[in-house]
Amino acid sequence: MQAITVRDRNAGPAGMSLTDMPYPHAAENDVIVRVHAAGFTRGELDWPATWTDRAGRDRTPSVPGHELSGVVVELGYGTTGLSVGQRVFGLADWTRNGTLAEYTAVEARNLAPLPAEIDHTVAAALPISGLTAWQGLFDHGRLITGQTVLIHGAAGGVGSIAVQLAREAGARVIGTGRASDRDRALALGVDTFIDPQTEKLEDAGEADVVFDVIGGDILDRSAALVRAGGTLVTIVMPPKVQPQGGRAVFFVVEPDRARLADLATRVRDGRLKPVVGAVRPLAEAPAAFAPGKRAPGKTIIRVTED
């Protein structure tokens, strides 16, 4: 099969190449998925798990990408809950070969059935962003109806989904981002939008939950915006500044089949719309990783035509 692989940790996107790889092995409780569309995170080339396995051993050449949508073509020993020929989407393991490949082995529990009404390119944009948004808002932030949430990067992959979920939950939403994101964020349902480059972040006022996907100075300043009893949630790094009278939580997204299925239902019913940007073929994945002009929406790699 063909796959995008990386071998040199110091080369960055320039070290990515389209190569021939062995067909994957389905371990116990695995499935083999024929990948139709894949998502990725540009920063994953810096993740230790991209280069080593759980025991810390070098595993290059490795295949990046951890979001996928496709069709089950093989079941491993003991696998239950999924069947050959079934449309699925979800997350690949962080320390195994990923989704920028024609086939990949995935733990069955990390996948959820994909309704026929949802295109693979849309589904591939959902797993990390959707689960991160849900877990940040509700599992860690404990957001409830009537509260106020401040979402940094409100028009981005995670932020755009978080805005929609928070609005559906009956929360007031303050969003931040660049000036060029204002109209997009307001269309998603943001009540108030602030561009921290030209406006005072502190003018946002206090929030019950602050959801950070940016880190750095924005994360540090956000602690002062958390209302007493509220929560600062971030996916970037453990906060150095703690909210006065509140909590601070740093977390890494976790697979969740039931929540994936719930998110897919929302997409199918039109209540949730992942923001898909460019859709590129597998051979162009290295160029998609490379830093360049910022574009709206999540870039998706089309691996196999439907």
TORKOL-4160 file (C-alpha; in steps of 0.2 Angstrom, whole numbers, padded with zeros to 4 digits, m for minus):
306
<pt num="1" X="0000" Y="0000" Z="0000"/>
<pt num="2" X="0005" Y="0018" Z="m0001"/>
<pt num="3" X="0007" Y="0029" Z="0014"/>
<pt num="4" X="0015" Y="0046" Z="0019"/>
<pt num="5" X="0030" Y="0042" Z="0030"/>
<pt num="6" X="0043" Y="0051" Z="0041"/>
<pt num="7" X="0060" Y="0046" Z="0045"/>
<pt num="8" X="0070" Y="0061" Z="0051"/>
<pt num="9" X="0064" Y="0070" Z="0066"/>
<pt num="10" X="0074" Y="0086" Z="0062"/>
<pt num="11" X="0068" Y="0087" Z="0044"/>
<pt num="12" X="0050" Y="0093" Z="0048"/>
<pt num="13" X="0038" Y="0092" Z="0033"/>
<pt num="14" X="0052" Y="0092" Z="0021"/>
<pt num="15" X="0056" Y="0074" Z="0027"/>
<pt num="16" X="0039" Y="0067" Z="0023"/>
<pt num="17" X="0037" Y="0056" Z="0007"/>
<pt num="18" X="0025" Y="0045" Z="m0001"/>
<pt num="19" X="0031" Y="0028" Z="0000"/>
<pt num="20" X="0026" Y="0009" Z="m0002"/>
<pt num="21" X="0023" Y="0001" Z="0015"/>
<pt num="22" X="0018" Y="m0016" Z="0020"/>
<pt num="23" X="m0001" Y="m0020" Z="0023"/>
<pt num="24" X="m0004" Y="m0018" Z="0041"/>
<pt num="25" X="m0007" Y="m0032" Z="0053"/>
<pt num="26" X="m0023" Y="m0033" Z="0063"/>
<pt num="27" X="m0019" Y="m0037" Z="0081"/>
<pt num="28" X="m0032" Y="m0043" Z="0094"/>
<pt num="29" X="m0047" Y="m0031" Z="0095"/>
<pt num="30" X="m0041" Y="m0021" Z="0080"/>
<pt num="31" X="m0049" Y="m0018" Z="0063"/>
<pt num="32" X="m0041" Y="m0014" Z="0047"/>
<pt num="33" X="m0049" Y="0001" Z="0039"/>
<pt num="34" X="m0048" Y="0006" Z="0020"/>
<pt num="35" X="m0045" Y="0025" Z="0023"/>
<pt num="36" X="m0055" Y="0036" Z="0012"/>
<pt num="37" X="m0051" Y="0053" Z="0021"/>
<pt num="38" X="m0039" Y="0057" Z="0034"/>
<pt num="39" X="m0036" Y="0072" Z="0046"/>
<pt num="40" X="m0019" Y="0078" Z="0054"/>
<pt num="41" X="m0012" Y="0090" Z="0066"/>
<pt num="42" X="0002" Y="0100" Z="0060"/>
<pt num="43" X="0011" Y="0100" Z="0077"/>
<pt num="44" X="0012" Y="0081" Z="0077"/>
<pt num="45" X="0029" Y="0080" Z="0069"/>
<pt num="46" X="0035" Y="0087" Z="0086"/>
<pt num="47" X="0026" Y="0074" Z="0096"/>
<pt num="48" X="0037" Y="0060" Z="0104"/>
<pt num="49" X="0024" Y="0047" Z="0100"/>
<pt num="50" X="0026" Y="0051" Z="0081"/>
<pt num="51" X="0044" Y="0044" Z="0083"/>
<pt num="52" X="0044" Y="0030" Z="0097"/>
<pt num="53" X="0032" Y="0017" Z="0103"/>
<pt num="54" X="0025" Y="0015" Z="0120"/>
<pt num="55" X="0041" Y="0007" Z="0126"/>
<pt num="56" X="0051" Y="0022" Z="0119"/>
<pt num="57" X="0059" Y="0012" Z="0105"/>
<pt num="58" X="0062" Y="0020" Z="0088"/>
<pt num="59" X="0047" Y="0016" Z="0076"/>
<pt num="60" X="0052" Y="0025" Z="0060"/>
<pt num="61" X="0048" Y="0025" Z="0046"/>
<pt num="62" X="0031" Y="0030" Z="0054"/>
<pt num="63" X="0015" Y="0036" Z="0046"/>
<pt num="64" X="0007" Y="0052" Z="0053"/>
<pt num="65" X="m0011" Y="0057" Z="0055"/>
<pt num="66" X="m0023" Y="0051" Z="0068"/>
<pt num="67" X="m0041" Y="0055" Z="0061"/>
<pt num="68" X="m0049" Y="0044" Z="0048"/>
<pt num="69" X="m0065" Y="0040" Z="0040"/>
<pt num="70" X="m0066" Y="0024" Z="0029"/>
<pt num="71" X="m0073" Y="0007" Z="0028"/>
<pt num="72" X="m0068" Y="m0009" Z="0038"/>
<pt num="73" X="m0060" Y="m0022" Z="0027"/>
<pt num="74" X="m0054" Y="m0034" Z="0041"/>
<pt num="75" X="m0057" Y="m0039" Z="0059"/>
<pt num="76" X="m0043" Y="m0044" Z="0071"/>
<pt num="77" X="m0045" Y="m0059" Z="0083"/>
<pt num="78" X="m0059" Y="m0055" Z="0096"/>
<pt num="79" X="m0065" Y="m0039" Z="0088"/>
<pt num="80" X="m0083" Y="m0036" Z="0091"/>
<pt num="81" X="m0095" Y="m0021" Z="0088"/>
<pt num="82" X="m0090" Y="m0018" Z="0070"/>
<pt num="83" X="m0091" Y="m0028" Z="0054"/>
<pt num="84" X="m0083" Y="m0029" Z="0037"/>
<pt num="85" X="m0090" Y="m0017" Z="0025"/>
<pt num="86" X="m0095" Y="m0005" Z="0038"/>
<pt num="87" X="m0092" Y="0014" Z="0037"/>
<pt num="88" X="m0083" Y="0020" Z="0052"/>
<pt num="89" X="m0073" Y="0036" Z="0058"/>
<pt num="90" X="m0063" Y="0039" Z="0073"/>
<pt num="91" X="m0045" Y="0041" Z="0080"/>
<pt num="92" X="m0029" Y="0030" Z="0077"/>
<pt num="93" X="m0018" Y="0027" Z="0092"/>
<pt num="94" X="m0005" Y="0040" Z="0095"/>
<pt num="95" X="0010" Y="0028" Z="0096"/>
<pt num="96" X="0006" Y="0017" Z="0080"/>
<pt num="97" X="0006" Y="0021" Z="0062"/>
<pt num="98" X="m0008" Y="0033" Z="0058"/>
<pt num="99" X="m0020" Y="0038" Z="0045"/>
<pt num="100" X="m0011" Y="0045" Z="0030"/>
<pt num="101" X="m0011" Y="0028" Z="0022"/>
<pt num="102" X="m0022" Y="0018" Z="0011"/>
<pt num="103" X="m0025" Y="0006" Z="0025"/>
<pt num="104" X="m0022" Y="0007" Z="0044"/>
<pt num="105" X="m0024" Y="m0004" Z="0059"/>
<pt num="106" X="m0035" Y="0004" Z="0073"/>
<pt num="107" X="m0042" Y="m0002" Z="0089"/>
<pt num="108" X="m0060" Y="m0005" Z="0086"/>
<pt num="109" X="m0065" Y="0004" Z="0102"/>
<pt num="110" X="m0058" Y="0020" Z="0095"/>
<pt num="111" X="m0070" Y="0020" Z="0080"/>
<pt num="112" X="m0089" Y="0023" Z="0078"/>
<pt num="113" X="m0101" Y="0019" Z="0064"/>
<pt num="114" X="m0103" Y="0033" Z="0051"/>
<pt num="115" X="m0120" Y="0037" Z="0045"/>
<pt num="116" X="m0122" Y="0035" Z="0026"/>
<pt num="117" X="m0128" Y="0053" Z="0025"/>
<pt num="118" X="m0111" Y="0060" Z="0031"/>
<pt num="119" X="m0097" Y="0062" Z="0018"/>
<pt num="120" X="m0080" Y="0054" Z="0023"/>
<pt num="121" X="m0071" Y="0071" Z="0021"/>
<pt num="122" X="m0083" Y="0079" Z="0034"/>
<pt num="123" X="m0081" Y="0064" Z="0046"/>
<pt num="124" X="m0062" Y="0065" Z="0045"/>
<pt num="125" X="m0063" Y="0083" Z="0052"/>
<pt num="126" X="m0073" Y="0078" Z="0067"/>
<pt num="127" X="m0064" Y="0066" Z="0079"/>
<pt num="128" X="m0050" Y="0076" Z="0087"/>
<pt num="129" X="m0059" Y="0093" Z="0085"/>
<pt num="130" X="m0076" Y="0086" Z="0091"/>
<pt num="131" X="m0070" Y="0076" Z="0105"/>
<pt num="132" X="m0058" Y="0090" Z="0111"/>
<pt num="133" X="m0072" Y="0102" Z="0111"/>
<pt num="134" X="m0084" Y="0091" Z="0120"/>
<pt num="135" X="m0072" Y="0085" Z="0133"/>
<pt num="136" X="m0065" Y="0103" Z="0136"/>
<pt num="137" X="m0082" Y="0111" Z="0138"/>
<pt num="138" X="m0092" Y="0098" Z="0147"/>
<pt num="139" X="m0081" Y="0084" Z="0155"/>
<pt num="140" X="m0068" Y="0096" Z="0161"/>
<pt num="141" X="m0076" Y="0113" Z="0161"/>
<pt num="142" X="m0093" Y="0107" Z="0167"/>
<pt num="143" X="m0102" Y="0120" Z="0157"/>
<pt num="144" X="m0121" Y="0121" Z="0160"/>
<pt num="145" X="m0136" Y="0130" Z="0153"/>
<pt num="146" X="m0135" Y="0149" Z="0157"/>
<pt num="147" X="m0117" Y="0150" Z="0160"/>
<pt num="148" X="m0104" Y="0160" Z="0150"/>
<pt num="149" X="m0090" Y="0152" Z="0141"/>
<pt num="150" X="m0075" Y="0161" Z="0133"/>
<pt num="151" X="m0068" Y="0151" Z="0118"/>
<pt num="152" X="m0051" Y="0156" Z="0111"/>
<pt num="153" X="m0048" Y="0153" Z="0093"/>
<pt num="154" X="m0067" Y="0152" Z="0090"/>
<pt num="155" X="m0066" Y="0150" Z="0071"/>
<pt num="156" X="m0053" Y="0136" Z="0072"/>
<pt num="157" X="m0056" Y="0118" Z="0071"/>
<pt num="158" X="m0059" Y="0115" Z="0089"/>
<pt num="159" X="m0066" Y="0132" Z="0093"/>
<pt num="160" X="m0079" Y="0132" Z="0079"/>
<pt num="161" X="m0086" Y="0115" Z="0086"/>
<pt num="162" X="m0085" Y="0121" Z="0104"/>
<pt num="163" X="m0095" Y="0137" Z="0099"/>
<pt num="164" X="m0109" Y="0127" Z="0091"/>
<pt num="165" X="m0109" Y="0114" Z="0106"/>
<pt num="166" X="m0110" Y="0128" Z="0119"/>
<pt num="167" X="m0124" Y="0137" Z="0110"/>
<pt num="168" X="m0134" Y="0121" Z="0109"/>
<pt num="169" X="m0131" Y="0119" Z="0127"/>
<pt num="170" X="m0139" Y="0136" Z="0131"/>
<pt num="171" X="m0123" Y="0145" Z="0136"/>
<pt num="172" X="m0118" Y="0163" Z="0131"/>
<pt num="173" X="m0102" Y="0162" Z="0120"/>
<pt num="174" X="m0088" Y="0175" Z="0119"/>
<pt num="175" X="m0076" Y="0171" Z="0106"/>
<pt num="176" X="m0058" Y="0177" Z="0102"/>
<pt num="177" X="m0048" Y="0177" Z="0086"/>
<pt num="178" X="m0040" Y="0187" Z="0072"/>
<pt num="179" X="m0050" Y="0201" Z="0064"/>
<pt num="180" X="m0053" Y="0191" Z="0048"/>
<pt num="181" X="m0062" Y="0177" Z="0059"/>
<pt num="182" X="m0075" Y="0189" Z="0066"/>
<pt num="183" X="m0089" Y="0186" Z="0053"/>
<pt num="184" X="m0086" Y="0168" Z="0053"/>
<pt num="185" X="m0086" Y="0167" Z="0072"/>
<pt num="186" X="m0102" Y="0177" Z="0073"/>
<pt num="187" X="m0110" Y="0166" Z="0060"/>
<pt num="188" X="m0106" Y="0151" Z="0071"/>
<pt num="189" X="m0116" Y="0159" Z="0085"/>
<pt num="190" X="m0103" Y="0169" Z="0095"/>
<pt num="191" X="m0112" Y="0183" Z="0105"/>
<pt num="192" X="m0097" Y="0194" Z="0107"/>
<pt num="193" X="m0081" Y="0193" Z="0097"/>
<pt num="194" X="m0064" Y="0200" Z="0103"/>
<pt num="195" X="m0048" Y="0202" Z="0092"/>
<pt num="196" X="m0034" Y="0202" Z="0106"/>
<pt num="197" X="m0022" Y="0210" Z="0094"/>
<pt num="198" X="m0032" Y="0226" Z="0093"/>
<pt num="199" X="m0044" Y="0225" Z="0107"/>
<pt num="200" X="m0042" Y="0222" Z="0126"/>
<pt num="201" X="m0044" Y="0204" Z="0131"/>
<pt num="202" X="m0050" Y="0209" Z="0148"/>
<pt num="203" X="m0065" Y="0218" Z="0140"/>
<pt num="204" X="m0072" Y="0201" Z="0138"/>
<pt num="205" X="m0077" Y="0201" Z="0156"/>
<pt num="206" X="m0078" Y="0186" Z="0167"/>
<pt num="207" X="m0083" Y="0169" Z="0161"/>
<pt num="208" X="m0088" Y="0152" Z="0170"/>
<pt num="209" X="m0077" Y="0143" Z="0158"/>
<pt num="210" X="m0062" Y="0149" Z="0148"/>
<pt num="211" X="m0057" Y="0136" Z="0134"/>
<pt num="212" X="m0040" Y="0139" Z="0128"/>
<pt num="213" X="m0032" Y="0132" Z="0112"/>
<pt num="214" X="m0018" Y="0145" Z="0110"/>
<pt num="215" X="m0007" Y="0145" Z="0125"/>
<pt num="216" X="0007" Y="0157" Z="0129"/>
<pt num="217" X="0002" Y="0175" Z="0135"/>
<pt num="218" X="m0016" Y="0172" Z="0130"/>
<pt num="219" X="m0017" Y="0157" Z="0142"/>
<pt num="220" X="m0008" Y="0167" Z="0156"/>
<pt num="221" X="m0020" Y="0182" Z="0154"/>
<pt num="222" X="m0035" Y="0170" Z="0154"/>
<pt num="223" X="m0034" Y="0165" Z="0172"/>
<pt num="224" X="m0040" Y="0182" Z="0177"/>
<pt num="225" X="m0055" Y="0181" Z="0167"/>
<pt num="226" X="m0062" Y="0165" Z="0176"/>
<pt num="227" X="m0076" Y="0169" Z="0188"/>
<pt num="228" X="m0075" Y="0162" Z="0206"/>
<pt num="229" X="m0079" Y="0144" Z="0205"/>
<pt num="230" X="m0076" Y="0143" Z="0187"/>
<pt num="231" X="m0063" Y="0133" Z="0176"/>
<pt num="232" X="m0049" Y="0137" Z="0165"/>
<pt num="233" X="m0047" Y="0123" Z="0152"/>
<pt num="234" X="m0032" Y="0121" Z="0140"/>
<pt num="235" X="m0026" Y="0109" Z="0128"/>
<pt num="236" X="m0009" Y="0117" Z="0125"/>
<pt num="237" X="0001" Y="0116" Z="0142"/>
<pt num="238" X="m0002" Y="0115" Z="0161"/>
<pt num="239" X="m0006" Y="0133" Z="0166"/>
<pt num="240" X="0007" Y="0143" Z="0175"/>
<pt num="241" X="m0006" Y="0156" Z="0181"/>
<pt num="242" X="m0020" Y="0149" Z="0192"/>
<pt num="243" X="m0038" Y="0157" Z="0192"/>
<pt num="244" X="m0042" Y="0165" Z="0209"/>
<pt num="245" X="m0056" Y="0155" Z="0217"/>
<pt num="246" X="m0057" Y="0143" Z="0202"/>
<pt num="247" X="m0049" Y="0128" Z="0194"/>
<pt num="248" X="m0036" Y="0125" Z="0180"/>
<pt num="249" X="m0036" Y="0110" Z="0169"/>
<pt num="250" X="m0024" Y="0104" Z="0156"/>
<pt num="251" X="m0030" Y="0088" Z="0146"/>
<pt num="252" X="m0026" Y="0078" Z="0131"/>
<pt num="253" X="m0041" Y="0072" Z="0121"/>
<pt num="254" X="m0046" Y="0054" Z="0123"/>
<pt num="255" X="m0055" Y="0042" Z="0111"/>
<pt num="256" X="m0074" Y="0039" Z="0115"/>
<pt num="257" X="m0084" Y="0029" Z="0104"/>
<pt num="258" X="m0101" Y="0034" Z="0111"/>
<pt num="259" X="m0097" Y="0052" Z="0110"/>
<pt num="260" X="m0091" Y="0050" Z="0092"/>
<pt num="261" X="m0108" Y="0042" Z="0088"/>
<pt num="262" X="m0117" Y="0057" Z="0097"/>
<pt num="263" X="m0107" Y="0070" Z="0087"/>
<pt num="264" X="m0110" Y="0061" Z="0071"/>
<pt num="265" X="m0129" Y="0061" Z="0074"/>
<pt num="266" X="m0128" Y="0080" Z="0077"/>
<pt num="267" X="m0119" Y="0082" Z="0060"/>
<pt num="268" X="m0132" Y="0071" Z="0051"/>
<pt num="269" X="m0146" Y="0081" Z="0059"/>
<pt num="270" X="m0138" Y="0097" Z="0054"/>
<pt num="271" X="m0135" Y="0103" Z="0072"/>
<pt num="272" X="m0116" Y="0103" Z="0070"/>
<pt num="273" X="m0106" Y="0108" Z="0055"/>
<pt num="274" X="m0087" Y="0104" Z="0055"/>
<pt num="275" X="m0078" Y="0118" Z="0046"/>
<pt num="276" X="m0069" Y="0108" Z="0031"/>
<pt num="277" X="m0056" Y="0118" Z="0022"/>
<pt num="278" X="m0045" Y="0112" Z="0008"/>
<pt num="279" X="m0046" Y="0093" Z="0002"/>
<pt num="280" X="m0030" Y="0087" Z="m0005"/>
<pt num="281" X="m0024" Y="0070" Z="m0012"/>
<pt num="282" X="m0012" Y="0059" Z="m0002"/>
<pt num="283" X="0003" Y="0064" Z="m0012"/>
<pt num="284" X="0000" Y="0082" Z="m0007"/>
<pt num="285" X="0000" Y="0079" Z="0012"/>
<pt num="286" X="0018" Y="0085" Z="0014"/>
<pt num="287" X="0013" Y="0101" Z="0007"/>
<pt num="288" X="m0002" Y="0102" Z="0018"/>
<pt num="289" X="0009" Y="0100" Z="0033"/>
<pt num="290" X="0021" Y="0114" Z="0028"/>
<pt num="291" X="0019" Y="0131" Z="0036"/>
<pt num="292" X="0011" Y="0144" Z="0025"/>
<pt num="293" X="m0004" Y="0156" Z="0023"/>
<pt num="294" X="m0017" Y="0152" Z="0036"/>
<pt num="295" X="m0033" Y="0146" Z="0028"/>
<pt num="296" X="m0050" Y="0144" Z="0036"/>
<pt num="297" X="m0056" Y="0126" Z="0040"/>
<pt num="298" X="m0047" Y="0110" Z="0043"/>
<pt num="299" X="m0037" Y="0103" Z="0029"/>
<pt num="300" X="m0042" Y="0085" Z="0024"/>
<pt num="301" X="m0032" Y="0072" Z="0015"/>
<pt num="302" X="m0043" Y="0062" Z="0002"/>
<pt num="303" X="m0035" Y="0045" Z="0002"/>
<pt num="304" X="m0047" Y="0035" Z="m0008"/>
<pt num="305" X="m0062" Y="0040" Z="m0019"/>
<pt num="306" X="m0079" Y="0034" Z="m0013"/>
